[in-house]
């Protein structure tokens, strides 16, 4: 087979070999040239991993908060909230002229019965309590809920059952505990049917929740509760057997007067939260406005509550994180651009240093195309090797960020999840950068006059 009939790739193998030998002969310079590509690719992979991880975190939060939910929270105020200016004085006078019972069970029942777009309502009360069993003591949260809680927040019962109509109607002392509490108090026995003491009341365990991830305190305003250390009881049981803040007596007044000496605000609301689930996302805004007007009438035009739409807050948070990820990827892409410019500068300097070598190759029969391919091959090999090292470094950075607490105990893990797409994009871009920025030095080397090149010293 003649040389002319050989495949193009086979005819260019000598040029690739020369390019590889040139890089090996100048290993240190080649490594410095590839640094820009290495860090650029690593930054792109790490930033895309963070973006994907944070997006997954948002989706997990949306599962925990439940879809199509509206959260009504009481606004706790005291006398210190009013300043001495005229406007605040008028607000205080208006508030004192009207009486609002605060957030109550009657509000939850009114929302359920009056608003047609409402699918489910969960009134909720939370108290800090102490769990006691067989000499084991643990601080926990006692939460009064309705059976709708499990549907609204997508909570699954891993063992036992949810509250029955009999439990609710007769305010029975039954509870559903978290998986963590079961692991702590019922290590050597079956939890279902056993009793656990919350302060002075013994509750019978009828169910155990599936283990779930811990929810940060910043998400409380979104209606997300931390169920890892919580005992759930029927809300009627909590109001009857434990504490009802809407009932006022001399002892409660005395306790409130003692509490006023401190900085803590006194909560006189019967409920801590009302979570409302609507039938479809399109009804969120309109339903929230209806609920606001309904509660304003029921509270004598005293706005001592706030109506939040967690899904919209989460979507806004997701958009913010998407913008943040785009900015980070743009910065990482600039690193690739800088790396490409570095390749071009080093290759231009290399062309100047190897002018005599270029003249010898041309004198021995190498064409302009051979010289051009040699230098493009060098730039491409630098980019490929830099891309591979950058991918490895990017995976290492992603692992470090997602397990940050293992290396730095005081820091919280940053959600990071690698994807094949980030590898393909970063590697493709790195190779393209090598070819693009290697073209100008290769073209300059190929256009050099052979005779002038041989005379160069």
LINTA-V342938 format. One line per field, one symbol per residue. burial: + if it has 16 or more other ideal C-beta (glycine too) atoms within 10 Angstrom, else -. Layout:
burial=???
This chain:
burial=-----------+--++-++--++--+---+--++-++++++++++++++++++++-++--++-+++-+++++++-------+------------+----++++++-++-+++--+-+++++++++++-+-+++------+++++++++++-++-+---++-++---++--++++++++++++-+++----++---+-+--+-+-+++++--+--+---++-++++++++++++++++++-++--+----------------------+++++++++++----++--++-++---+--++--+-++-+++++-++--++--+---+--++--++-++--++-+++-+++-++--++-+++-++---+---++++++++++++++++++++++-+++-++-+++-+---------+++++---++-+++-+++-++-++++-++-+++-+-+--+----
